[in-house]
Amino acid sequence: MSRETLTPQVPSTHLTDADRDWIRRQGMTARALEEERRRVRERLSAMDNQVARVREQLRRPPGRFAR
């Protein structure tokens, strides 16, 4: 079989400047969203550490000056 019959023929489309700009902005939006997700994960991870410290303090017997 020839190569032409094996590969699908996709008509080429010419993108306008507006189309290219829209595609570029979608990539920027995806990167910004991923960065925000990373920041939220880091913040939640830091909060988990704080919660663990507070729980550990609550498990300890009261100190000398506890009421």
mmCIF file of the N, C-alpha and C atoms, coordinates in Angstrom:
data_MODEL
# 
_entry.id   MODEL 
# 
loop_
_atom_site.group_PDB 
_atom_site.id 
_atom_site.type_symbol 
_atom_site.label_atom_id 
_atom_site.label_alt_id 
_atom_site.label_comp_id 
_atom_site.label_asym_id 
_atom_site.label_entity_id 
_atom_site.label_seq_id 
_atom_site.pdbx_PDB_ins_code 
_atom_site.Cartn_x 
_atom_site.Cartn_y 
_atom_site.Cartn_z 
_atom_site.occupancy 
_atom_site.B_iso_or_equiv 
_atom_site.pdbx_formal_charge 
_atom_site.auth_seq_id 
_atom_site.auth_comp_id 
_atom_site.auth_asym_id 
_atom_site.auth_atom_id 
_atom_site.pdbx_PDB_model_num 
ATOM 1   N N  . MET A 1 1  ? 0.843  -1.190 0.000  1.00 0.00 ? 1  MET A N  1 
ATOM 2   C CA . MET A 1 1  ? 0.000  0.000  0.000  1.00 0.00 ? 1  MET A CA 1 
ATOM 3   C C  . MET A 1 1  ? 0.879  1.241  0.000  1.00 0.00 ? 1  MET A C  1 
ATOM 4   N N  . SER A 1 2  ? 0.372  2.233  -0.600 1.00 0.00 ? 2  SER A N  1 
ATOM 5   C CA . SER A 1 2  ? 1.153  3.462  -0.650 1.00 0.00 ? 2  SER A CA 1 
ATOM 6   C C  . SER A 1 2  ? 0.964  4.256  0.639  1.00 0.00 ? 2  SER A C  1 
ATOM 7   N N  . ARG A 1 3  ? 1.855  5.152  0.875  1.00 0.00 ? 3  ARG A N  1 
ATOM 8   C CA . ARG A 1 3  ? 1.823  5.955  2.102  1.00 0.00 ? 3  ARG A CA 1 
ATOM 9   C C  . ARG A 1 3  ? 0.573  6.833  2.163  1.00 0.00 ? 3  ARG A C  1 
ATOM 10  N N  . GLU A 1 4  ? 0.106  7.308  1.045  1.00 0.00 ? 4  GLU A N  1 
ATOM 11  C CA . GLU A 1 4  ? -1.064 8.183  1.000  1.00 0.00 ? 4  GLU A CA 1 
ATOM 12  C C  . GLU A 1 4  ? -2.327 7.477  1.489  1.00 0.00 ? 4  GLU A C  1 
ATOM 13  N N  . THR A 1 5  ? -2.425 6.190  1.251  1.00 0.00 ? 5  THR A N  1 
ATOM 14  C CA . THR A 1 5  ? -3.620 5.471  1.678  1.00 0.00 ? 5  THR A CA 1 
ATOM 15  C C  . THR A 1 5  ? -3.572 5.145  3.172  1.00 0.00 ? 5  THR A C  1 
ATOM 16  N N  . LEU A 1 6  ? -2.385 5.096  3.758  1.00 0.00 ? 6  LEU A N  1 
ATOM 17  C CA . LEU A 1 6  ? -2.247 4.764  5.174  1.00 0.00 ? 6  LEU A CA 1 
ATOM 18  C C  . LEU A 1 6  ? -2.427 5.972  6.086  1.00 0.00 ? 6  LEU A C  1 
ATOM 19  N N  . THR A 1 7  ? -2.058 7.135  5.643  1.00 0.00 ? 7  THR A N  1 
ATOM 20  C CA . THR A 1 7  ? -2.175 8.332  6.480  1.00 0.00 ? 7  THR A CA 1 
ATOM 21  C C  . THR A 1 7  ? -3.454 9.073  6.120  1.00 0.00 ? 7  THR A C  1 
ATOM 22  N N  . PRO A 1 8  ? -4.211 9.446  7.133  1.00 0.00 ? 8  PRO A N  1 
ATOM 23  C CA . PRO A 1 8  ? -5.446 10.189 6.836  1.00 0.00 ? 8  PRO A CA 1 
ATOM 24  C C  . PRO A 1 8  ? -5.114 11.574 6.289  1.00 0.00 ? 8  PRO A C  1 
ATOM 25  N N  . GLN A 1 9  ? -5.913 12.006 5.389  1.00 0.00 ? 9  GLN A N  1 
ATOM 26  C CA . GLN A 1 9  ? -5.710 13.316 4.798  1.00 0.00 ? 9  GLN A CA 1 
ATOM 27  C C  . GLN A 1 9  ? -6.485 14.350 5.613  1.00 0.00 ? 9  GLN A C  1 
ATOM 28  N N  . VAL A 1 10 ? -5.753 15.181 6.314  1.00 0.00 ? 10 VAL A N  1 
ATOM 29  C CA . VAL A 1 10 ? -6.372 16.225 7.119  1.00 0.00 ? 10 VAL A CA 1 
ATOM 30  C C  . VAL A 1 10 ? -6.231 17.536 6.365  1.00 0.00 ? 10 VAL A C  1 
ATOM 31  N N  . PRO A 1 11 ? -7.339 18.158 6.102  1.00 0.00 ? 11 PRO A N  1 
ATOM 32  C CA . PRO A 1 11 ? -7.218 19.435 5.376  1.00 0.00 ? 11 PRO A CA 1 
ATOM 33  C C  . PRO A 1 11 ? -6.527 20.469 6.278  1.00 0.00 ? 11 PRO A C  1 
ATOM 34  N N  . SER A 1 12 ? -5.622 21.200 5.702  1.00 0.00 ? 12 SER A N  1 
ATOM 35  C CA . SER A 1 12 ? -4.932 22.216 6.497  1.00 0.00 ? 12 SER A CA 1 
ATOM 36  C C  . SER A 1 12 ? -5.828 23.443 6.637  1.00 0.00 ? 12 SER A C  1 
ATOM 37  N N  . THR A 1 13 ? -5.803 24.000 7.819  1.00 0.00 ? 13 THR A N  1 
ATOM 38  C CA . THR A 1 13 ? -6.577 25.208 8.059  1.00 0.00 ? 13 THR A CA 1 
ATOM 39  C C  . THR A 1 13 ? -5.601 26.326 8.351  1.00 0.00 ? 13 THR A C  1 
ATOM 40  N N  . HIS A 1 14 ? -5.894 27.450 7.841  1.00 0.00 ? 14 HIS A N  1 
ATOM 41  C CA . HIS A 1 14 ? -5.057 28.609 8.073  1.00 0.00 ? 14 HIS A CA 1 
ATOM 42  C C  . HIS A 1 14 ? -5.624 29.376 9.260  1.00 0.00 ? 14 HIS A C  1 
ATOM 43  N N  . LEU A 1 15 ? -4.779 29.568 10.252 1.00 0.00 ? 15 LEU A N  1 
ATOM 44  C CA . LEU A 1 15 ? -5.226 30.266 11.451 1.00 0.00 ? 15 LEU A CA 1 
ATOM 45  C C  . LEU A 1 15 ? -5.061 31.767 11.287 1.00 0.00 ? 15 LEU A C  1 
ATOM 46  N N  . THR A 1 16 ? -6.038 32.473 11.772 1.00 0.00 ? 16 THR A N  1 
ATOM 47  C CA . THR A 1 16 ? -5.930 33.926 11.765 1.00 0.00 ? 16 THR A CA 1 
ATOM 48  C C  . THR A 1 16 ? -5.110 34.350 12.982 1.00 0.00 ? 16 THR A C  1 
ATOM 49  N N  . ASP A 1 17 ? -4.736 35.601 13.016 1.00 0.00 ? 17 ASP A N  1 
ATOM 50  C CA . ASP A 1 17 ? -3.994 36.112 14.171 1.00 0.00 ? 17 ASP A CA 1 
ATOM 51  C C  . ASP A 1 17 ? -4.834 35.996 15.437 1.00 0.00 ? 17 ASP A C  1 
ATOM 52  N N  . ALA A 1 18 ? -6.142 36.210 15.320 1.00 0.00 ? 18 ALA A N  1 
ATOM 53  C CA . ALA A 1 18 ? -7.025 36.085 16.477 1.00 0.00 ? 18 ALA A CA 1 
ATOM 54  C C  . ALA A 1 18 ? -7.062 34.640 16.977 1.00 0.00 ? 18 ALA A C  1 
ATOM 55  N N  . ASP A 1 19 ? -7.079 33.678 16.046 1.00 0.00 ? 19 ASP A N  1 
ATOM 56  C CA . ASP A 1 19 ? -7.071 32.267 16.435 1.00 0.00 ? 19 ASP A CA 1 
ATOM 57  C C  . ASP A 1 19 ? -5.785 31.921 17.171 1.00 0.00 ? 19 ASP A C  1 
ATOM 58  N N  . ARG A 1 20 ? -4.655 32.366 16.642 1.00 0.00 ? 20 ARG A N  1 
ATOM 59  C CA . ARG A 1 20 ? -3.369 32.102 17.292 1.00 0.00 ? 20 ARG A CA 1 
ATOM 60  C C  . ARG A 1 20 ? -3.309 32.733 18.680 1.00 0.00 ? 20 ARG A C  1 
ATOM 61  N N  . ASP A 1 21 ? -3.826 33.938 18.798 1.00 0.00 ? 21 ASP A N  1 
ATOM 62  C CA . ASP A 1 21 ? -3.838 34.628 20.085 1.00 0.00 ? 21 ASP A CA 1 
ATOM 63  C C  . ASP A 1 21 ? -4.722 33.886 21.076 1.00 0.00 ? 21 ASP A C  1 
ATOM 64  N N  . TRP A 1 22 ? -5.866 33.383 20.639 1.00 0.00 ? 22 TRP A N  1 
ATOM 65  C CA . TRP A 1 22 ? -6.765 32.632 21.515 1.00 0.00 ? 22 TRP A CA 1 
ATOM 66  C C  . TRP A 1 22 ? -6.079 31.357 22.011 1.00 0.00 ? 22 TRP A C  1 
ATOM 67  N N  . ILE A 1 23 ? -5.409 30.649 21.118 1.00 0.00 ? 23 ILE A N  1 
ATOM 68  C CA . ILE A 1 23 ? -4.699 29.422 21.485 1.00 0.00 ? 23 ILE A CA 1 
ATOM 69  C C  . ILE A 1 23 ? -3.595 29.735 22.495 1.00 0.00 ? 23 ILE A C  1 
ATOM 70  N N  . ARG A 1 24 ? -2.867 30.813 22.268 1.00 0.00 ? 24 ARG A N  1 
ATOM 71  C CA . ARG A 1 24 ? -1.794 31.206 23.185 1.00 0.00 ? 24 ARG A CA 1 
ATOM 72  C C  . ARG A 1 24 ? -2.364 31.529 24.560 1.00 0.00 ? 24 ARG A C  1 
ATOM 73  N N  . ARG A 1 25 ? -3.481 32.242 24.611 1.00 0.00 ? 25 ARG A N  1 
ATOM 74  C CA . ARG A 1 25 ? -4.090 32.600 25.902 1.00 0.00 ? 25 ARG A CA 1 
ATOM 75  C C  . ARG A 1 25 ? -4.598 31.371 26.642 1.00 0.00 ? 25 ARG A C  1 
ATOM 76  N N  . GLN A 1 26 ? -5.071 30.365 25.905 1.00 0.00 ? 26 GLN A N  1 
ATOM 77  C CA . GLN A 1 26 ? -5.517 29.131 26.567 1.00 0.00 ? 26 GLN A CA 1 
ATOM 78  C C  . GLN A 1 26 ? -4.343 28.468 27.278 1.00 0.00 ? 26 GLN A C  1 
ATOM 79  N N  . GLY A 1 27 ? -3.194 28.472 26.658 1.00 0.00 ? 27 GLY A N  1 
ATOM 80  C CA . GLY A 1 27 ? -1.998 27.904 27.290 1.00 0.00 ? 27 GLY A CA 1 
ATOM 81  C C  . GLY A 1 27 ? -1.597 28.696 28.513 1.00 0.00 ? 27 GLY A C  1 
ATOM 82  N N  . MET A 1 28 ? -1.683 30.010 28.425 1.00 0.00 ? 28 MET A N  1 
ATOM 83  C CA . MET A 1 28 ? -1.335 30.845 29.575 1.00 0.00 ? 28 MET A CA 1 
ATOM 84  C C  . MET A 1 28 ? -2.311 30.601 30.718 1.00 0.00 ? 28 MET A C  1 
ATOM 85  N N  . THR A 1 29 ? -3.596 30.446 30.391 1.00 0.00 ? 29 THR A N  1 
ATOM 86  C CA . THR A 1 29 ? -4.610 30.196 31.413 1.00 0.00 ? 29 THR A CA 1 
ATOM 87  C C  . THR A 1 29 ? -4.355 28.863 32.089 1.00 0.00 ? 29 THR A C  1 
ATOM 88  N N  . ALA A 1 30 ? -4.009 27.853 31.316 1.00 0.00 ? 30 ALA A N  1 
ATOM 89  C CA . ALA A 1 30 ? -3.736 26.528 31.883 1.00 0.00 ? 30 ALA A CA 1 
ATOM 90  C C  . ALA A 1 30 ? -2.529 26.585 32.812 1.00 0.00 ? 30 ALA A C  1 
ATOM 91  N N  . ARG A 1 31 ? -1.495 27.314 32.420 1.00 0.00 ? 31 ARG A N  1 
ATOM 92  C CA . ARG A 1 31 ? -0.304 27.433 33.277 1.00 0.00 ? 31 ARG A CA 1 
ATOM 93  C C  . ARG A 1 31 ? -0.628 28.186 34.556 1.00 0.00 ? 31 ARG A C  1 
ATOM 94  N N  . ALA A 1 32 ? -1.423 29.241 34.443 1.00 0.00 ? 32 ALA A N  1 
ATOM 95  C CA . ALA A 1 32 ? -1.804 30.008 35.636 1.00 0.00 ? 32 ALA A CA 1 
ATOM 96  C C  . ALA A 1 32 ? -2.644 29.152 36.575 1.00 0.00 ? 32 ALA A C  1 
ATOM 97  N N  . LEU A 1 33 ? -3.552 28.363 36.032 1.00 0.00 ? 33 LEU A N  1 
ATOM 98  C CA . LEU A 1 33 ? -4.383 27.490 36.848 1.00 0.00 ? 33 LEU A CA 1 
ATOM 99  C C  . LEU A 1 33 ? -3.533 26.441 37.559 1.00 0.00 ? 33 LEU A C  1 
ATOM 100 N N  . GLU A 1 34 ? -2.578 25.860 36.870 1.00 0.00 ? 34 GLU A N  1 
ATOM 101 C CA . GLU A 1 34 ? -1.699 24.865 37.484 1.00 0.00 ? 34 GLU A CA 1 
ATOM 102 C C  . GLU A 1 34 ? -0.862 25.491 38.594 1.00 0.00 ? 34 GLU A C  1 
ATOM 103 N N  . GLU A 1 35 ? -0.392 26.705 38.378 1.00 0.00 ? 35 GLU A N  1 
ATOM 104 C CA . GLU A 1 35 ? 0.380  27.412 39.414 1.00 0.00 ? 35 GLU A CA 1 
ATOM 105 C C  . GLU A 1 35 ? -0.489 27.663 40.644 1.00 0.00 ? 35 GLU A C  1 
ATOM 106 N N  . GLU A 1 36 ? -1.728 28.063 40.448 1.00 0.00 ? 36 GLU A N  1 
ATOM 107 C CA . GLU A 1 36 ? -2.635 28.295 41.580 1.00 0.00 ? 36 GLU A CA 1 
ATOM 108 C C  . GLU A 1 36 ? -2.905 26.992 42.328 1.00 0.00 ? 36 GLU A C  1 
ATOM 109 N N  . ARG A 1 37 ? -3.083 25.904 41.612 1.00 0.00 ? 37 ARG A N  1 
ATOM 110 C CA . ARG A 1 37 ? -3.286 24.604 42.261 1.00 0.00 ? 37 ARG A CA 1 
ATOM 111 C C  . ARG A 1 37 ? -2.068 24.222 43.090 1.00 0.00 ? 37 ARG A C  1 
ATOM 112 N N  . ARG A 1 38 ? -0.885 24.472 42.563 1.00 0.00 ? 38 ARG A N  1 
ATOM 113 C CA . ARG A 1 38 ? 0.344  24.158 43.293 1.00 0.00 ? 38 ARG A CA 1 
ATOM 114 C C  . ARG A 1 38 ? 0.420  24.973 44.580 1.00 0.00 ? 38 ARG A C  1 
ATOM 115 N N  . ARG A 1 39 ? 0.078  26.262 44.499 1.00 0.00 ? 39 ARG A N  1 
ATOM 116 C CA . ARG A 1 39 ? 0.109  27.111 45.698 1.00 0.00 ? 39 ARG A CA 1 
ATOM 117 C C  . ARG A 1 39 ? -0.897 26.634 46.741 1.00 0.00 ? 39 ARG A C  1 
ATOM 118 N N  . VAL A 1 40 ? -2.080 26.224 46.296 1.00 0.00 ? 40 VAL A N  1 
ATOM 119 C CA . VAL A 1 40 ? -3.094 25.731 47.239 1.00 0.00 ? 40 VAL A CA 1 
ATOM 120 C C  . VAL A 1 40 ? -2.609 24.443 47.898 1.00 0.00 ? 40 VAL A C  1 
ATOM 121 N N  . ARG A 1 41 ? -2.005 23.544 47.112 1.00 0.00 ? 41 ARG A N  1 
ATOM 122 C CA . ARG A 1 41 ? -1.485 22.300 47.691 1.00 0.00 ? 41 ARG A CA 1 
ATOM 123 C C  . ARG A 1 41 ? -0.421 22.593 48.732 1.00 0.00 ? 41 ARG A C  1 
ATOM 124 N N  . GLU A 1 42 ? 0.475  23.543 48.440 1.00 0.00 ? 42 GLU A N  1 
ATOM 125 C CA . GLU A 1 42 ? 1.517  23.901 49.402 1.00 0.00 ? 42 GLU A CA 1 
ATOM 126 C C  . GLU A 1 42 ? 0.905  24.488 50.668 1.00 0.00 ? 42 GLU A C  1 
ATOM 127 N N  . ARG A 1 43 ? -0.095 25.343 50.503 1.00 0.00 ? 43 ARG A N  1 
ATOM 128 C CA . ARG A 1 43 ? -0.743 25.966 51.662 1.00 0.00 ? 43 ARG A CA 1 
ATOM 129 C C  . ARG A 1 43 ? -1.439 24.917 52.523 1.00 0.00 ? 43 ARG A C  1 
ATOM 130 N N  . LEU A 1 44 ? -2.146 23.981 51.880 1.00 0.00 ? 44 LEU A N  1 
ATOM 131 C CA . LEU A 1 44 ? -2.816 22.918 52.625 1.00 0.00 ? 44 LEU A CA 1 
ATOM 132 C C  . LEU A 1 44 ? -1.811 22.012 53.326 1.00 0.00 ? 44 LEU A C  1 
ATOM 133 N N  . SER A 1 45 ? -0.696 21.756 52.685 1.00 0.00 ? 45 SER A N  1 
ATOM 134 C CA . SER A 1 45 ? 0.334  20.937 53.302 1.00 0.00 ? 45 SER A CA 1 
ATOM 135 C C  . SER A 1 45 ? 0.895  21.625 54.543 1.00 0.00 ? 45 SER A C  1 
ATOM 136 N N  . ALA A 1 46 ? 1.102  22.925 54.461 1.00 0.00 ? 46 ALA A N  1 
ATOM 137 C CA . ALA A 1 46 ? 1.601  23.680 55.614 1.00 0.00 ? 46 ALA A CA 1 
ATOM 138 C C  . ALA A 1 46 ? 0.567  23.659 56.738 1.00 0.00 ? 46 ALA A C  1 
ATOM 139 N N  . MET A 1 47 ? -0.711 23.727 56.387 1.00 0.00 ? 47 MET A N  1 
ATOM 140 C CA . MET A 1 47 ? -1.763 23.689 57.400 1.00 0.00 ? 47 MET A CA 1 
ATOM 141 C C  . MET A 1 47 ? -1.808 22.313 58.065 1.00 0.00 ? 47 MET A C  1 
ATOM 142 N N  . ASP A 1 48 ? -1.559 21.244 57.295 1.00 0.00 ? 48 ASP A N  1 
ATOM 143 C CA . ASP A 1 48 ? -1.529 19.904 57.877 1.00 0.00 ? 48 ASP A CA 1 
ATOM 144 C C  . ASP A 1 48 ? -0.455 19.817 58.952 1.00 0.00 ? 48 ASP A C  1 
ATOM 145 N N  . ASN A 1 49 ? 0.696  20.430 58.694 1.00 0.00 ? 49 ASN A N  1 
ATOM 146 C CA . ASN A 1 49 ? 1.777  20.430 59.682 1.00 0.00 ? 49 ASN A CA 1 
ATOM 147 C C  . ASN A 1 49 ? 1.355  21.186 60.933 1.00 0.00 ? 49 ASN A C  1 
ATOM 148 N N  . GLN A 1 50 ? 0.680  22.313 60.766 1.00 0.00 ? 50 GLN A N  1 
ATOM 149 C CA . GLN A 1 50 ? 0.212  23.086 61.915 1.00 0.00 ? 50 GLN A CA 1 
ATOM 150 C C  . GLN A 1 50 ? -0.798 22.290 62.723 1.00 0.00 ? 50 GLN A C  1 
ATOM 151 N N  . VAL A 1 51 ? -1.734 21.652 62.046 1.00 0.00 ? 51 VAL A N  1 
ATOM 152 C CA . VAL A 1 51 ? -2.755 20.864 62.728 1.00 0.00 ? 51 VAL A CA 1 
ATOM 153 C C  . VAL A 1 51 ? -2.097 19.729 63.513 1.00 0.00 ? 51 VAL A C  1 
ATOM 154 N N  . ALA A 1 52 ? -1.101 19.089 62.935 1.00 0.00 ? 52 ALA A N  1 
ATOM 155 C CA . ALA A 1 52 ? -0.413 17.998 63.624 1.00 0.00 ? 52 ALA A CA 1 
ATOM 156 C C  . ALA A 1 52 ? 0.285  18.520 64.881 1.00 0.00 ? 52 ALA A C  1 
ATOM 157 N N  . ARG A 1 53 ? 0.901  19.691 64.807 1.00 0.00 ? 53 ARG A N  1 
ATOM 158 C CA . ARG A 1 53 ? 1.570  20.267 65.987 1.00 0.00 ? 53 ARG A CA 1 
ATOM 159 C C  . ARG A 1 53 ? 0.563  20.580 67.086 1.00 0.00 ? 53 ARG A C  1 
ATOM 160 N N  . VAL A 1 54 ? -0.576 21.163 66.732 1.00 0.00 ? 54 VAL A N  1 
ATOM 161 C CA . VAL A 1 54 ? -1.594 21.504 67.725 1.00 0.00 ? 54 VAL A CA 1 
ATOM 162 C C  . VAL A 1 54 ? -2.148 20.231 68.364 1.00 0.00 ? 54 VAL A C  1 
ATOM 163 N N  . ARG A 1 55 ? -2.400 19.212 67.551 1.00 0.00 ? 55 ARG A N  1 
ATOM 164 C CA . ARG A 1 55 ? -2.901 17.950 68.107 1.00 0.00 ? 55 ARG A CA 1 
ATOM 165 C C  . ARG A 1 55 ? -1.890 17.353 69.081 1.00 0.00 ? 55 ARG A C  1 
ATOM 166 N N  . GLU A 1 56 ? -0.619 17.424 68.737 1.00 0.00 ? 56 GLU A N  1 
ATOM 167 C CA . GLU A 1 56 ? 0.421  16.910 69.621 1.00 0.00 ? 56 GLU A CA 1 
ATOM 168 C C  . GLU A 1 56 ? 0.444  17.692 70.932 1.00 0.00 ? 56 GLU A C  1 
ATOM 169 N N  . GLN A 1 57 ? 0.294  18.999 70.866 1.00 0.00 ? 57 GLN A N  1 
ATOM 170 C CA . GLN A 1 57 ? 0.267  19.812 72.079 1.00 0.00 ? 57 GLN A CA 1 
ATOM 171 C C  . GLN A 1 57 ? -0.947 19.468 72.938 1.00 0.00 ? 57 GLN A C  1 
ATOM 172 N N  . LEU A 1 58 ? -2.074 19.193 72.310 1.00 0.00 ? 58 LEU A N  1 
ATOM 173 C CA . LEU A 1 58 ? -3.282 18.858 73.072 1.00 0.00 ? 58 LEU A CA 1 
ATOM 174 C C  . LEU A 1 58 ? -3.177 17.471 73.715 1.00 0.00 ? 58 LEU A C  1 
ATOM 175 N N  . ARG A 1 59 ? -2.390 16.578 73.138 1.00 0.00 ? 59 ARG A N  1 
ATOM 176 C CA . ARG A 1 59 ? -2.218 15.245 73.712 1.00 0.00 ? 59 ARG A CA 1 
ATOM 177 C C  . ARG A 1 59 ? -1.311 15.266 74.939 1.00 0.00 ? 59 ARG A C  1 
ATOM 178 N N  . ARG A 1 60 ? -0.439 16.242 75.018 1.00 0.00 ? 60 ARG A N  1 
ATOM 179 C CA . ARG A 1 60 ? 0.496  16.317 76.144 1.00 0.00 ? 60 ARG A CA 1 
ATOM 180 C C  . ARG A 1 60 ? -0.263 16.666 77.428 1.00 0.00 ? 60 ARG A C  1 
ATOM 181 N N  . PRO A 1 61 ? 0.258  16.224 78.551 1.00 0.00 ? 61 PRO A N  1 
ATOM 182 C CA . PRO A 1 61 ? -0.382 16.610 79.821 1.00 0.00 ? 61 PRO A CA 1 
ATOM 183 C C  . PRO A 1 61 ? -0.237 18.114 80.041 1.00 0.00 ? 61 PRO A C  1 
ATOM 184 N N  . PRO A 1 62 ? -1.182 18.706 80.759 1.00 0.00 ? 62 PRO A N  1 
ATOM 185 C CA . PRO A 1 62 ? -1.103 20.145 80.983 1.00 0.00 ? 62 PRO A CA 1 
ATOM 186 C C  . PRO A 1 62 ? 0.193  20.518 81.702 1.00 0.00 ? 62 PRO A C  1 
ATOM 187 N N  . GLY A 1 63 ? 0.670  21.696 81.395 1.00 0.00 ? 63 GLY A N  1 
ATOM 188 C CA . GLY A 1 63 ? 1.918  22.168 81.999 1.00 0.00 ? 63 GLY A CA 1 
ATOM 189 C C  . GLY A 1 63 ? 1.742  22.601 83.442 1.00 0.00 ? 63 GLY A C  1 
ATOM 190 N N  . ARG A 1 64 ? 2.785  23.109 83.996 1.00 0.00 ? 64 ARG A N  1 
ATOM 191 C CA . ARG A 1 64 ? 2.825  23.493 85.393 1.00 0.00 ? 64 ARG A CA 1 
ATOM 192 C C  . ARG A 1 64 ? 1.837  24.596 85.718 1.00 0.00 ? 64 ARG A C  1 
ATOM 193 N N  . PHE A 1 65 ? 1.640  25.513 84.773 1.00 0.00 ? 65 PHE A N  1 
ATOM 194 C CA . PHE A 1 65 ? 0.809  26.672 85.029 1.00 0.00 ? 65 PHE A CA 1 
ATOM 195 C C  . PHE A 1 65 ? -0.602 26.561 84.458 1.00 0.00 ? 65 PHE A C  1 
ATOM 196 N N  . ALA A 1 66 ? -1.003 25.359 84.089 1.00 0.00 ? 66 ALA A N  1 
ATOM 197 C CA . ALA A 1 66 ? -2.355 25.179 83.526 1.00 0.00 ? 66 ALA A CA 1 
ATOM 198 C C  . ALA A 1 66 ? -3.403 25.405 84.594 1.00 0.00 ? 66 ALA A C  1 
ATOM 199 N N  . ARG A 1 67 ? -4.528 25.882 84.201 1.00 0.00 ? 67 ARG A N  1 
ATOM 200 C CA . ARG A 1 67 ? -5.611 26.141 85.181 1.00 0.00 ? 67 ARG A CA 1 
ATOM 201 C C  . ARG A 1 67 ? -6.540 24.976 85.278 1.00 0.00 ? 67 ARG A C  1 
# 
